Amino acid sequence: MLLTPNAMSRRMRFGLYFTTGLIALFLLLPIVFIVLLSFGSSQWLVFPPPGWTLKWYGQFFSNPDWMNAAVASLNVAVLTTICAVALGLPTAFALVRGRFPGREMLYGLFTLPMIVPLVIIAVAVYALFLKLGYTGTMFAFVVSHVIVALPFTIISIINSLKLFDQSIEDAAVICGASRLQAVFKVTFPAIRPGMVAGALFAFLVSWDEVVLSVMMASPTLQTLPVKMWTTLRQDLTPVIAVASTLLIGLSILVMVIATAVRRRNPISA
């Protein structure tokens, strides 16, 4: 029996959707299990849970060690985001509008942290800060996180700048605005979606970073992923599942915001 082109197209779409659904299910199942374990009544990470409870969430929010780690993660992520945008914005302008030798090589240098294995960066940064005596400080956390978050910010802003029509900025200058005023009042609003997307990605990279954070941590300062890692080596308490659920929840929220930004202005973002 010969199939019509429309029937073949429907079958191909069905096969594509079915395969995509299976892959998505395969990727999401571990996340679903973690969330369910955070509500389990067993004192161990047992699946399926014998019952349901919220006591592990109560233990998480009442434990000062977990809360301090969560606050430290939030502080590091926010500072990393601010620094990444502050450094990425002028860097992106220089790489897009600059005309100097080695510009392409410089772009490759800035994107190198996305290619080099993270453990190599972590060892190098740890050796540097150990020599300087900055390990275990907020400064070490932020600088190390900025190194891996900066490429995402730069790429997002560069994509926006490349698609922005610079003649609009030039027109503002012709109409009497200074170049600086034209950049702040014309260019920045136009590339804002790219800046926001870059900031969100920088926050996300810092929020769940483990390898660099383990290297930079100290007994008095550690982020939530580090606290989860150290606790996991000692005990399999469901509180770890609670912390994982909160990490996942905030990461999903940031991804949803980034998607909304791109949909609002898909060209710039």
PASEBA-1860 file (N, C-alpha, C; in nm, 3 decimals):
! residues 269
1> MLLTPNAM> 0.084/-0.120/0.000/0.000/0.000/0.000/0.088/0.125/0.000 ~ 0.069/0.209/-0.099/0.148/0.331/-0.110/0.088/0.440/-0.024 ~ 0.174/0.510/0.045/0.130/0.619/0.130/0.136/0.750/0.054 ~ 0.041/0.834/0.077/0.042/0.966/0.017/0.148/1.052/0.085 ~ 0.193/1.156/0.018/0.293/1.244/0.083/0.246/1.299/0.216 ~ 0.117/1.332/0.229/0.066/1.385/0.356/0.073/1.281/0.466 ~ 0.041/1.156/0.431/0.046/1.048/0.530/0.189/1.023/0.574 ~ 0.281/1.024/0.479/0.422/1.005/0.513/0.472/1.119/0.601
9> SRRMRFGL> 0.428/1.240/0.571/0.469/1.355/0.652/0.416/1.343/0.794 ~ 0.290/1.296/0.808/0.233/1.279/0.941/0.308/1.173/1.020 ~ 0.344/1.062/0.954/0.417/0.956/1.022/0.557/1.003/1.064 ~ 0.620/1.080/0.979/0.753/1.132/1.014/0.744/1.227/1.132 ~ 0.642/1.311/1.134/0.625/1.402/1.248/0.596/1.324/1.375 ~ 0.510/1.220/1.361/0.480/1.138/1.479/0.605/1.070/1.531 ~ 0.687/1.014/1.440/0.810/0.950/1.482/0.906/1.047/1.547 ~ 0.913/1.170/1.493/1.001/1.272/1.551/0.954/1.311/1.690
17> YFTTGLIA> 0.823/1.334/1.705/0.770/1.371/1.837/0.787/1.258/1.936 ~ 0.765/1.135/1.892/0.777/1.019/1.982/0.921/1.004/2.030 ~ 1.015/1.014/1.938/1.156/1.001/1.975/1.199/1.115/2.068 ~ 1.156/1.235/2.036/1.189/1.350/2.122/1.130/1.333/2.261 ~ 1.007/1.282/2.267/0.944/1.258/2.397/1.019/1.156/2.480 ~ 1.065/1.048/2.417/1.141/0.946/2.489/1.272/1.002/2.542 ~ 1.341/1.082/2.460/1.467/1.141/2.504/1.444/1.237/2.621 ~ 1.339/1.319/2.609/1.306/1.412/2.718/1.272/1.337/2.845
25> LFLLLPIV> 1.195/1.227/2.832/1.160/1.147/2.949/1.284/1.087/3.013 ~ 1.376/1.038/2.930/1.500/0.980/2.980/1.581/1.083/3.058 ~ 1.584/1.206/3.010/1.663/1.311/3.075/1.593/1.365/3.200 ~ 1.462/1.366/3.201/1.388/1.427/3.312/1.360/1.330/3.426 ~ 1.363/1.200/3.401/1.330/1.104/3.506/1.418/1.118/3.631 ~ 1.551/1.132/3.618/1.632/1.150/3.740/1.592/1.273/3.820 ~ 1.556/1.381/3.750/1.514/1.502/3.819/1.383/1.479/3.893 ~ 1.290/1.408/3.828/1.163/1.377/3.892/1.185/1.291/4.016
33> FIVLLSFG> 1.275/1.193/4.007/1.305/1.107/4.122/1.359/1.187/4.239 ~ 1.449/1.283/4.209/1.507/1.365/4.316/1.398/1.446/4.386 ~ 1.309/1.505/4.307/1.200/1.584/4.366/1.111/1.497/4.453 ~ 1.078/1.379/4.406/0.994/1.288/4.484/1.064/1.244/4.612 ~ 1.194/1.219/4.604/1.269/1.178/4.723/1.271/1.286/4.830 ~ 1.264/1.411/4.788/1.265/1.521/4.887/1.139/1.523/4.970 ~ 1.033/1.458/4.923/0.907/1.449/4.998/0.887/1.313/5.063 ~ 0.986/1.222/5.051/0.972/1.089/5.107/0.984/1.088/5.259
41> SSQWLVFP> 0.914/0.995/5.322/0.915/0.989/5.469/1.032/0.910/5.524 ~ 1.104/0.834/5.439/1.218/0.756/5.486/1.334/0.848/5.518 ~ 1.412/0.808/5.620/1.529/0.888/5.656/1.646/0.863/5.562 ~ 1.630/0.770/5.468/1.729/0.742/5.367/1.672/0.775/5.230 ~ 1.760/0.781/5.133/1.717/0.807/4.996/1.665/0.677/4.935 ~ 1.538/0.647/4.963/1.475/0.523/4.920/1.366/0.556/4.819 ~ 1.369/0.483/4.706/1.264/0.502/4.605/1.204/0.367/4.569 ~ 1.069/0.358/4.564/0.973/0.466/4.592/0.961/0.494/4.741
49> PPGWTLKW> 0.931/0.617/4.779/0.919/0.653/4.920/0.806/0.576/4.987 ~ 0.826/0.532/5.110/0.718/0.461/5.182/0.602/0.552/5.220 ~ 0.628/0.681/5.227/0.524/0.779/5.259/0.569/0.917/5.217 ~ 0.488/1.015/5.253/0.516/1.152/5.210/0.518/1.245/5.330 ~ 0.610/1.339/5.328/0.624/1.433/5.439/0.696/1.558/5.391 ~ 0.683/1.664/5.472/0.753/1.790/5.446/0.861/1.818/5.550 ~ 0.889/1.717/5.636/0.980/1.743/5.747/1.122/1.772/5.700 ~ 1.161/1.715/5.585/1.298/1.740/5.536/1.313/1.884/5.491
57> YGQFFSNP> 1.208/1.943/5.439/1.213/2.085/5.405/1.225/2.169/5.531 ~ 1.154/2.125/5.637/1.165/2.195/5.765/1.305/2.187/5.821 ~ 1.368/2.070/5.809/1.505/2.056/5.856/1.601/2.141/5.775 ~ 1.578/2.150/5.645/1.666/2.230/5.561/1.660/2.377/5.601 ~ 1.539/2.432/5.612/1.524/2.575/5.640/1.553/2.610/5.785 ~ 1.556/2.510/5.874/1.586/2.538/6.014/1.733/2.513/6.048 ~ 1.807/2.454/5.954/1.948/2.425/5.978/2.032/2.543/5.932 ~ 2.106/2.607/6.023/2.185/2.725/5.984/2.295/2.692/5.884
65> DWMNAAVA> 2.350/2.570/5.888/2.456/2.535/5.794/2.403/2.533/5.650 ~ 2.286/2.473/5.631/2.227/2.469/5.496/2.187/2.608/5.450 ~ 2.131/2.686/5.539/2.086/2.820/5.502/2.204/2.911/5.470 ~ 2.311/2.898/5.549/2.430/2.979/5.521/2.489/2.943/5.384 ~ 2.487/2.814/5.353/2.538/2.771/5.222/2.450/2.824/5.110 ~ 2.317/2.822/5.131/2.225/2.873/5.028/2.245/3.024/5.007 ~ 2.258/3.096/5.117/2.280/3.241/5.107/2.414/3.271/5.040 ~ 2.516/3.193/5.073/2.646/3.212/5.011/2.638/3.187/4.860
73> SLNVAVLT> 2.565/3.083/4.820/2.548/3.055/4.677/2.479/3.171/4.607 ~ 2.376/3.224/4.671/2.303/3.335/4.612/2.391/3.459/4.601 ~ 2.467/3.487/4.705/2.555/3.604/4.702/2.662/3.591/4.594 ~ 2.722/3.474/4.585/2.825/3.451/4.484/2.767/3.463/4.344 ~ 2.648/3.405/4.324/2.586/3.409/4.191/2.550/3.551/4.150 ~ 2.498/3.629/4.244/2.461/3.768/4.213/2.584/3.851/4.182 ~ 2.688/3.839/4.264/2.811/3.914/4.239/2.877/3.870/4.108 ~ 2.873/3.741/4.081/2.928/3.691/3.955/2.853/3.748/3.836
81> TICAVALG> 2.721/3.754/3.846/2.639/3.810/3.738/2.674/3.956/3.713 ~ 2.683/4.033/3.819/2.716/4.176/3.806/2.853/4.194/3.741 ~ 2.951/4.119/3.789/3.087/4.132/3.734/3.093/4.084/3.589 ~ 3.021/3.976/3.559/3.024/3.923/3.422/2.964/4.022/3.323 ~ 2.854/4.087/3.362/2.793/4.186/3.273/2.882/4.310/3.263 ~ 2.938/4.354/3.375/3.024/4.473/3.375/3.148/4.452/3.289 ~ 3.202/4.331/3.289/3.320/4.302/3.208/3.282/4.262/3.065 ~ 3.172/4.192/3.052/3.133/4.142/2.921/3.083/4.250/2.827
89> LPTAFALV> 3.020/4.353/2.881/2.965/4.459/2.797/3.074/4.535/2.720 ~ 3.174/4.592/2.788/3.280/4.661/2.711/3.362/4.565/2.625 ~ 3.379/4.442/2.671/3.452/4.344/2.590/3.379/4.315/2.461 ~ 3.247/4.298/2.469/3.168/4.272/2.349/3.175/4.389/2.252 ~ 3.167/4.511/2.304/3.179/4.630/2.218/3.315/4.633/2.149 ~ 3.419/4.601/2.222/3.554/4.603/2.163/3.569/4.496/2.056 ~ 3.512/4.379/2.079/3.527/4.269/1.983/3.441/4.290/1.858 ~ 3.328/4.361/1.873/3.240/4.382/1.758/3.280/4.507/1.680
97> RGRFPGRE> 3.308/4.616/1.750/3.334/4.743/1.682/3.481/4.778/1.672 ~ 3.564/4.708/1.746/3.706/4.738/1.741/3.769/4.691/1.611 ~ 3.870/4.763/1.569/3.946/4.727/1.450/4.094/4.725/1.489 ~ 4.138/4.613/1.542/4.276/4.602/1.587/4.326/4.460/1.557 ~ 4.455/4.444/1.543/4.512/4.312/1.512/4.486/4.213/1.625 ~ 4.457/4.089/1.588/4.436/3.986/1.687/4.299/3.983/1.749 ~ 4.204/4.052/1.685/4.069/4.058/1.743/4.005/3.920/1.747 ~ 4.018/3.843/1.640/3.960/3.709/1.636/4.028/3.617/1.737
105> MLYGLFTL> 4.159/3.634/1.751/4.231/3.553/1.849/4.186/3.587/1.991 ~ 4.161/3.715/2.016/4.114/3.757/2.146/3.975/3.700/2.176 ~ 3.891/3.697/2.073/3.758/3.637/2.090/3.770/3.489/2.128 ~ 3.860/3.419/2.061/3.882/3.279/2.095/3.935/3.262/2.235 ~ 4.017/3.355/2.281/4.072/3.349/2.416/3.962/3.365/2.519 ~ 3.869/3.456/2.494/3.761/3.478/2.589/3.664/3.360/2.595 ~ 3.651/3.288/2.486/3.561/3.172/2.484/3.631/3.042/2.523 ~ 3.760/3.049/2.553/3.836/2.930/2.587/3.783/2.855/2.709
113> PMIVPLVI> 3.733/2.924/2.815/3.679/2.851/2.930/3.562/2.759/2.897 ~ 3.496/2.780/2.782/3.388/2.691/2.742/3.440/2.562/2.681 ~ 3.567/2.560/2.644/3.626/2.445/2.576/3.717/2.366/2.669 ~ 3.798/2.436/2.747/3.893/2.370/2.836/3.817/2.296/2.947 ~ 3.857/2.172/2.979/3.793/2.100/3.089/3.794/2.182/3.218 ~ 3.682/2.181/3.287/3.666/2.267/3.404/3.765/2.233/3.514 ~ 3.801/2.107/3.527/3.893/2.069/3.635/4.030/2.131/3.613 ~ 4.070/2.152/3.488/4.200/2.216/3.460/4.196/2.362/3.506
121> IAVAVYAL> 4.084/2.430/3.474/4.069/2.569/3.519/4.067/2.574/3.671 ~ 3.999/2.480/3.733/3.987/2.479/3.879/4.123/2.462/3.946 ~ 4.204/2.370/3.895/4.336/2.347/3.953/4.424/2.470/3.937 ~ 4.419/2.532/3.818/4.501/2.651/3.793/4.459/2.767/3.883 ~ 4.329/2.791/3.893/4.280/2.901/3.976/4.310/2.874/4.124 ~ 4.294/2.749/4.165/4.324/2.715/4.305/4.471/2.739/4.338 ~ 4.561/2.699/4.247/4.703/2.720/4.271/4.736/2.869/4.281 ~ 4.672/2.950/4.196/4.696/3.094/4.199/4.649/3.156/4.330
129> FLKLGYTG> 4.525/3.125/4.369/4.470/3.187/4.491/4.535/3.130/4.617 ~ 4.581/3.005/4.610/4.653/2.949/4.725/4.784/3.024/4.747 ~ 4.851/3.058/4.637/4.975/3.134/4.648/4.950/3.276/4.699 ~ 4.837/3.334/4.657/4.804/3.471/4.699/4.738/3.475/4.836 ~ 4.694/3.360/4.886/4.631/3.354/5.017/4.485/3.393/5.017 ~ 4.416/3.376/4.902/4.276/3.416/4.892/4.178/3.299/4.890 ~ 4.227/3.177/4.904/4.134/3.063/4.903/4.039/3.072/5.022 ~ 3.915/3.031/4.998/3.815/3.036/5.104/3.754/3.172/5.126
137> TMFAFVVS> 3.773/3.265/5.032/3.716/3.399/5.044/3.610/3.420/4.936 ~ 3.524/3.517/4.961/3.421/3.552/4.863/3.485/3.601/4.733 ~ 3.596/3.672/4.745/3.666/3.721/4.626/3.710/3.605/4.536 ~ 3.764/3.500/4.596/3.809/3.384/4.518/3.692/3.315/4.450 ~ 3.581/3.303/4.521/3.462/3.242/4.462/3.415/3.320/4.340 ~ 3.402/3.452/4.357/3.347/3.534/4.250/3.439/3.535/4.128 ~ 3.568/3.556/4.151/3.662/3.561/4.038/3.664/3.429/3.963 ~ 3.668/3.317/4.033/3.672/3.187/3.967/3.543/3.161/3.890
145> HVIVALPF> 3.430/3.203/3.943/3.303/3.183/3.874/3.291/3.276/3.753 ~ 3.344/3.397/3.765/3.340/3.490/3.652/3.418/3.434/3.533 ~ 3.526/3.363/3.561/3.607/3.307/3.452/3.524/3.215/3.364 ~ 3.438/3.133/3.423/3.360/3.038/3.344/3.226/3.098/3.299 ~ 3.180/3.203/3.364/3.051/3.263/3.327/3.066/3.372/3.222 ~ 3.182/3.435/3.217/3.202/3.548/3.126/3.180/3.513/2.978 ~ 3.225/3.398/2.929/3.201/3.368/2.787/3.054/3.369/2.748 ~ 2.966/3.322/2.834/2.824/3.320/2.803/2.769/3.463/2.791
153> TIISIINS> 2.815/3.550/2.879/2.771/3.689/2.873/2.823/3.758/2.748 ~ 2.950/3.737/2.717/3.010/3.801/2.600/2.940/3.756/2.472 ~ 2.916/3.627/2.458/2.853/3.575/2.337/2.712/3.631/2.320 ~ 2.636/3.637/2.429/2.499/3.691/2.421/2.500/3.836/2.377 ~ 2.588/3.916/2.435/2.592/4.059/2.399/2.647/4.079/2.259 ~ 2.745/4.000/2.220/2.800/4.010/2.084/2.692/3.980/1.980 ~ 2.612/3.877/2.004/2.504/3.845/1.909/2.406/3.960/1.895 ~ 2.376/4.027/2.005/2.287/4.142/1.998/2.350/4.258/1.923
161> LKLFDQSI> 2.478/4.284/1.950/2.546/4.396/1.884/2.560/4.374/1.734 ~ 2.587/4.250/1.694/2.603/4.222/1.552/2.473/4.243/1.474 ~ 2.361/4.224/1.540/2.232/4.239/1.473/2.174/4.379/1.490 ~ 2.242/4.462/1.569/2.194/4.599/1.589/2.244/4.688/1.476 ~ 2.157/4.768/1.421/2.192/4.860/1.313/2.259/4.984/1.372 ~ 2.391/4.993/1.354/2.466/5.104/1.413/2.428/5.238/1.353 ~ 2.366/5.237/1.236/2.326/5.364/1.176/2.222/5.437/1.261 ~ 2.146/5.362/1.339/2.050/5.426/1.430/2.124/5.506/1.537
169> EDAAVICG> 2.231/5.449/1.588/2.312/5.521/1.685/2.378/5.643/1.621 ~ 2.426/5.627/1.498/2.486/5.739/1.426/2.384/5.851/1.401 ~ 2.260/5.811/1.375/2.155/5.911/1.354/2.131/5.993/1.480 ~ 2.138/5.927/1.596/2.121/6.000/1.721/2.234/6.100/1.741 ~ 2.356/6.062/1.701/2.469/6.155/1.712/2.450/6.273/1.618 ~ 2.403/6.247/1.497/2.378/6.355/1.401/2.272/6.452/1.453 ~ 2.176/6.398/1.527/2.068/6.482/1.581/2.111/6.562/1.704 ~ 2.235/6.548/1.746/2.283/6.633/1.855/2.329/6.561/1.979
177> ASRLQAVF> 2.304/6.430/1.989/2.347/6.356/2.107/2.496/6.326/2.098 ~ 2.560/6.317/2.213/2.700/6.275/2.214/2.705/6.125/2.189 ~ 2.824/6.075/2.157/2.836/5.932/2.131/2.799/5.851/2.254 ~ 2.838/5.902/2.371/2.807/5.831/2.496/2.656/5.831/2.521 ~ 2.592/5.945/2.498/2.446/5.951/2.514/2.375/5.859/2.416 ~ 2.424/5.853/2.294/2.363/5.765/2.195/2.376/5.619/2.235 ~ 2.491/5.583/2.292/2.510/5.444/2.335/2.415/5.409/2.449 ~ 2.404/5.499/2.547/2.321/5.470/2.664/2.171/5.476/2.631
185> KVTFPAIR> 2.131/5.569/2.546/1.988/5.589/2.521/1.935/5.516/2.398 ~ 2.023/5.473/2.310/1.978/5.406/2.187/2.028/5.262/2.181 ~ 2.159/5.244/2.196/2.218/5.112/2.178/2.183/5.018/2.293 ~ 2.203/5.064/2.415/2.176/4.978/2.530/2.031/4.928/2.535 ~ 1.931/5.014/2.516/1.793/4.961/2.514/1.771/4.858/2.403 ~ 1.839/4.876/2.289/1.819/4.783/2.177/1.881/4.647/2.205 ~ 1.994/4.645/2.275/2.061/4.518/2.302/2.029/4.466/2.443 ~ 1.933/4.527/2.511/1.900/4.486/2.647/1.863/4.337/2.657
193> PGMVAGAL> 1.786/4.281/2.563/1.756/4.136/2.575/1.881/4.050/2.576 ~ 1.981/4.085/2.495/2.105/4.010/2.497/2.179/4.026/2.629 ~ 2.175/4.144/2.686/2.239/4.168/2.814/2.170/4.090/2.925 ~ 2.037/4.091/2.922/1.961/4.017/3.024/1.986/3.868/3.011 ~ 1.984/3.817/2.888/2.009/3.675/2.867/2.149/3.637/2.915 ~ 2.248/3.720/2.885/2.383/3.694/2.931/2.394/3.694/3.082 ~ 2.322/3.786/3.146/2.323/3.792/3.292/2.257/3.667/3.352 ~ 2.148/3.623/3.292/2.080/3.504/3.344/2.166/3.380/3.329
201> FAFLVSWD> 2.233/3.367/3.216/2.320/3.252/3.197/2.439/3.256/3.293 ~ 2.493/3.375/3.317/2.603/3.387/3.412/2.558/3.347/3.553 ~ 2.439/3.390/3.590/2.384/3.352/3.721/2.369/3.201/3.730 ~ 2.318/3.141/3.625/2.293/2.997/3.625/2.423/2.919/3.633 ~ 2.525/2.963/3.560/2.654/2.895/3.565/2.712/2.899/3.705 ~ 2.702/3.014/3.770/2.757/3.029/3.904/2.675/2.956/4.009 ~ 2.544/2.957/3.994/2.453/2.904/4.096/2.477/2.756/4.124 ~ 2.502/2.677/4.019/2.518/2.533/4.041/2.660/2.484/4.012
209> EVVLSVMM> 2.758/2.573/4.018/2.897/2.534/3.994/2.950/2.453/4.114 ~ 3.012/2.339/4.083/3.060/2.249/4.188/3.213/2.242/4.192 ~ 3.277/2.216/4.078/3.420/2.188/4.076/3.501/2.307/4.128 ~ 3.476/2.424/4.073/3.548/2.543/4.119/3.515/2.575/4.264 ~ 3.389/2.556/4.301/3.347/2.588/4.438/3.413/2.496/4.540 ~ 3.429/2.369/4.505/3.497/2.276/4.596/3.641/2.321/4.619 ~ 3.707/2.369/4.511/3.845/2.416/4.525/3.855/2.542/4.610 ~ 3.755/2.629/4.601/3.762/2.759/4.668/3.704/2.755/4.810
217> ASPTLQTL> 3.633/2.648/4.846/3.560/2.643/4.972/3.653/2.637/5.092 ~ 3.597/2.677/5.205/3.667/2.669/5.333/3.565/2.625/5.438 ~ 3.609/2.588/5.558/3.512/2.548/5.661/3.411/2.656/5.696 ~ 3.445/2.782/5.672/3.354/2.891/5.708/3.275/2.947/5.589 ~ 3.315/2.910/5.469/3.246/2.962/5.350/3.238/2.852/5.245 ~ 3.116/2.809/5.218/3.093/2.710/5.114/2.955/2.732/5.054 ~ 2.945/2.705/4.927/2.819/2.724/4.857/2.731/2.600/4.875 ~ 2.608/2.610/4.829/2.513/2.501/4.845/2.559/2.373/4.774
225> PVKMWTTL> 2.607/2.378/4.649/2.657/2.254/4.589/2.772/2.191/4.668 ~ 2.858/2.272/4.727/2.968/2.217/4.807/2.913/2.152/4.932 ~ 2.817/2.215/4.996/2.754/2.157/5.115/2.687/2.025/5.081 ~ 2.622/2.019/4.966/2.560/1.894/4.922/2.666/1.786/4.900 ~ 2.777/1.823/4.839/2.884/1.728/4.811/2.944/1.672/4.939 ~ 2.975/1.757/5.034/3.035/1.711/5.160/2.937/1.628/5.242 ~ 2.810/1.667/5.241/2.710/1.591/5.316/2.686/1.455/5.252 ~ 2.688/1.450/5.120/2.665/1.325/5.049/2.773/1.222/5.080
233> RQDLTPVI> 2.892/1.266/5.108/3.001/1.174/5.141/2.989/1.119/5.281 ~ 2.906/1.181/5.365/2.892/1.138/5.503/2.759/1.072/5.532 ~ 2.654/1.119/5.467/2.519/1.073/5.500/2.430/1.084/5.377 ~ 2.331/0.994/5.366/2.237/0.996/5.255/2.101/1.049/5.302 ~ 2.104/1.159/5.374/1.982/1.217/5.424/1.899/1.278/5.312 ~ 1.766/1.270/5.318/1.680/1.332/5.216/1.691/1.484/5.211 ~ 1.758/1.546/5.308/1.779/1.689/5.303/1.861/1.725/5.179 ~ 1.948/1.634/5.136/2.023/1.656/5.013/1.929/1.666/4.894
241> AVASTLLI> 1.825/1.582/4.894/1.725/1.589/4.787/1.650/1.721/4.791 ~ 1.626/1.774/4.911/1.561/1.904/4.923/1.648/2.013/4.861 ~ 1.778/2.011/4.896/1.870/2.110/4.840/1.878/2.097/4.688 ~ 1.879/1.973/4.640/1.882/1.950/4.494/1.756/2.005/4.428 ~ 1.642/1.984/4.492/1.516/2.033/4.436/1.515/2.185/4.427 ~ 1.568/2.250/4.531/1.574/2.397/4.528/1.670/2.446/4.421 ~ 1.783/2.378/4.404/1.876/2.415/4.297/1.811/2.399/4.160 ~ 1.742/2.287/4.143/1.676/2.261/4.015/1.565/2.363/3.990
249> GLSILVMV> 1.488/2.392/4.096/1.377/2.487/4.081/1.423/2.624/4.038 ~ 1.529/2.675/4.102/1.578/2.808/4.065/1.641/2.805/3.926 ~ 1.709/2.696/3.892/1.768/2.685/3.758/1.660/2.686/3.651 ~ 1.551/2.613/3.675/1.440/2.611/3.579/1.378/2.749/3.566 ~ 1.364/2.819/3.679/1.308/2.953/3.676/1.393/3.046/3.591 ~ 1.525/3.039/3.607/1.615/3.123/3.528/1.606/3.088/3.380 ~ 1.597/2.959/3.349/1.585/2.917/3.209/1.454/2.966/3.148 ~ 1.346/2.963/3.227/1.218/3.013/3.177/1.226/3.163/3.149
257> IATAVRRR> 1.291/3.237/3.238/1.307/3.381/3.217/1.390/3.407/3.091 ~ 1.499/3.331/3.074/1.583/3.348/2.955/1.505/3.318/2.828 ~ 1.422/3.213/2.832/1.340/3.179/2.715/1.240/3.289/2.685 ~ 1.180/3.346/2.790/1.085/3.455/2.770/1.152/3.578/2.709 ~ 1.277/3.603/2.751/1.351/3.716/2.695/1.378/3.694/2.548 ~ 1.418/3.573/2.512/1.447/3.544/2.372/1.320/3.552/2.287 ~ 1.208/3.507/2.340/1.083/3.513/2.263/1.035/3.656/2.246 ~ 1.064/3.739/2.347/1.021/3.878/2.337/1.096/3.953/2.229
265> NPISA> 1.224/3.919/2.216/1.306/3.981/2.112/1.400/3.876/2.056 ~ 1.353/3.784/1.972/1.435/3.673/1.928/1.557/3.715/1.848 ~ 1.553/3.827/1.778/1.666/3.868/1.697/1.783/3.911/1.785 ~ 1.750/3.995/1.884/1.856/4.048/1.970/1.907/3.945/2.067 ~ 1.819/3.854/2.115/1.859/3.760/2.217/1.926/3.639/2.159
END
